[in-house]
Amino acid sequence: MKSAFAWWTREFIHGLGAEIKIPTDSLATRTILIFAQPSTGELPKIGERVYFEIPRGIAQIESMRTEMHLFLFDQLPAETSRALQLASRATASYTCITTAVENGQGIRELEASWEIQSAEPTTLLQVRTGVLRPQPKPGIQQICAEIEKSDVAPFEYLFENANKKWKPVYAGDNSDSRISFTARKYASQALPPKNFCGMNGWKLVTGLEPRDIESEESDQRALNLVAPNSGSFILVALGRRLRPKKVASETSQLDLFDA
């Protein structure tokens, strides 16, 4: 329910922003996030390739040129939420682009300098031979990404389904007694009390419910395995936007999941 009210509030604020033409830099593109600790003192370099695995079936990830943001910590935080909050303070961070995505037949051998091992703690292992022969489990998507930059822009990552819509749940017709006299007075003055938006007067909103089932992501089951509340340190954000400079190190939208 908290996410429903968050959506409702965001829609209202975005509507106001559109009315007064406030620019937005939100980008509804999926981004892979990996939080790990290096197994040695050596760190990756631009141009090197990183191999990792995610659950199969995540849309937009099974294509080339998807961004992967890698954050390395000397000691990985105990919780995913903490790692996300401390992303701007990571020992090293990298912007990577996927260059090889397994097409269903399995990658038996590939060239890579680094491998993400998802066992606790999530670790970045160096592939000293430069050749990796992975043995993935069923239901796993194999991906290789090339490091393009040795930093990551200060993004706020969005994990909530932007396509999910909500509608208000109204109280019964006899619920007017629960509304204060002052509230009824100002409501009657603010808008016509009859046939407003198809309603005969004002209604008390008691909650929110999904508007339709079709608005769910088609790959929601796989996304649940790479959501912040899954405990995984390999995540897939459904969107992102640049943080204002003054709050670049503050908490992200992940707070919606902490309740």
N, C-alpha and C positions, 0 to 999 in steps of 0.2 A: 504493500500500500504506500510505503514511503516513496518508492520510485514513481508511482502513479501521481502523487501530489507534486513531486519534483517535475515531472513532465508537464503537468497542468500549469505550474508556476512559470516554467521556462517558455511554454507556448504563449502565455500572457505577456511576458516580458519581451519575447521576440516580436509579438504583434505590435507592441508599443514602439519597439525599435524600428520596425518597418514603416510605421506611421510618420516618425520624425526622421527617417532615412539615416539611421545609425549604421555605418558600415560593419560588416562581419567578416572575420577571417577563418570561420569554421570550415573545416575540410572533411567531408563525409567519405573518407577513404580509409580502408583498413590498413593497420600497421602492426607488424609483429614486434613484440617487445621481449627481450631476453635479459634476465638478471642472473649473473653468475659470478663465481670467483675463479681466478686463474689458478691452475695447478702448479705453476712455476712463477718465477719473478719476471719472465719475459712477457711482453705484451704484443698484440697483433699490430701489423703495419698496413698502410694503405695499399690496396692492390691484392692483398691476401684473401683467401677464400675460407669461409666458415661453414661447416656442415652441421645441420640440426634436424630435428624431427618434430612434427606436430600431428595432432589427430587428423585423419583423412576426412575430406568432405567439406572443408571450410571454403566457401565461395570467395572469389577474387584473390585467394592466396595461391590457388592452383594455376597461376599464370605468372609470366615473367615480369620483372621490373617492380615487384612489390617491395616496399621499404621494410627493412628490419633494423630496429634500434637496439644496440647491444650496450648494456651497462655492466661494468666490472667493479666489484668491491673486493678489497683485501679480505674482508670477512662478510659473507653474505648475510643480510638481516634475516632474522628468524621467520618473519612473516612477509608475504607478498605485499601487503598494504604498506608496510614500512619501507620496503625496497622502492616502491613507487614514489613514496613521499621523499625519499633521499636520492632520487635519480640524478638531480642536479649536483649532488655532492659525490657522485661515484668517482672512484679512482681513475677510471678511464671510460670513455663512451665513444661509440662509433655509429655512423650512419652507413648501412649496408643496403645493397640491392640484390634481390634474388636473380641468379643467373642460370640455375638448373633446378628443375622441378620434376620429380619422378612421375612418370605418366601411367603408372599402374603395373608396370612390368618389374619394377624394383631396380635400384641402382646397386650393382654388385661391386663396382670399383669406380672411384672418382678421385680427382686431384683436389686436395684441400690441405691447408696449413693448420687448421684448427677444427676441433669437434666439440659440440656442446653435449655434455653428458647430463641427462636430466635426473639421475639418481641423486638423492639428498647427500650433501648440498649440490645444487646445480653448479657444474664445474666446466670451465673452458680448458680443454686438453690440447696440447700441441701435438700435431702429427708430424713427427720429425722426418719421416720418409717422404712426406708430401703425397702419399698415396693411401687412401682409406678404403677399407672393405667392410662396410657396415652390415649389420645383421638385424634389421628392424623387426619389430613384432607386427602381427597382423593389425590392420586398421591404422597404420602410421603413414604419413606423408613425408617423404624424404626431400629435403631442400638444401641447396647450397647458395650462399650469398657472398658477394664480393664487397670488401670494405672500400667505400668511396671517400669518406671523411672521418677524421679522428675527433669528431665532436657530434653533438646532437642539439638541434635547436630546442629552446625551452618550450616544449609543447605541454598542453593540458590534454590528457588522453581521455577519450569518451568511450565508456563501455556499455552504455545503455542503448537499447534498440531504438534508434531514432524513428523507425517506421511504426512503432507500436503506438496506437492512439487510445485515448481513454474518454469515457463519457460519464457525466455525473449521475449518481443514484439519488433520486429525490424521495423525500419523506412522503407519507400519506397526506391526503387532503385535510386531515384534522390535526396537522402539526403546527398550525399557526400559533397555538398557545405557547410553543417552545421559543418563539421569536419575541424578543423584547419589544415593548411599545416604541422605544426610540428607533430600533431597527426598522419596524414596520412603517413608521412615520417617514423616515428618510427614503426608504425604498419606494414608497408610493409617490414621493415627490420627484425621485430621480428618473423614473421611467413609467410609461403607461402601465397600469396594473392589469389590463385586460389584453389577452391575445399577444403578449410579448414573446417573440420567438416561438409561437405556437403554444404557449402556456397561458393558462387562465390565472394571471397574477404571479406573484413570487412563490417559489418553492424552496423549501429547506433542503440543502444538499447534505446528505449523510455519508457519502463516500464516492469512490470512483471505481469503474469496472472497464475491462478491455472493450473497445468499440467493436472489434471483429477479430476472428481467429486468423484470417488471412494476413493480417499485418505482422504476424510473427515471422522471424527470419527462417528461411527454409532450411538453414543449416544450424538451427539453434542447439541441437543435441551436441554437435561437435564444438560449438562455441562455448557451451557450458564447461567443457574440459579445459578451456584456456581463458576463463574469466577470473578476475581477481579473487573471488570467493572460493575458487576451486583449490587454492593452495599451491597451484603450479607457478613456477617462476618463468615459464614461457607463456606469454599472453598474446591475445589478439585484440587490439583496440578497434572499435567500429568507426571511430572518427577521431579527429584531433584539431586543436586550434592553438595558435601561438599565445603564450601568456604575456600579459603586460610586463614591462621590464621590472617594475617595482614589486611584483608578486611572483616572479619567475620561480622562486624556490618554495612557494607555499603549497598547500595540499591540493590534490586534484579532485576530480569528480568522483573518485573512488570512495569518498566519504559517504556516498549514498548507500554503499554496501556494508558499512560498519555497524549499522543498527541491528 
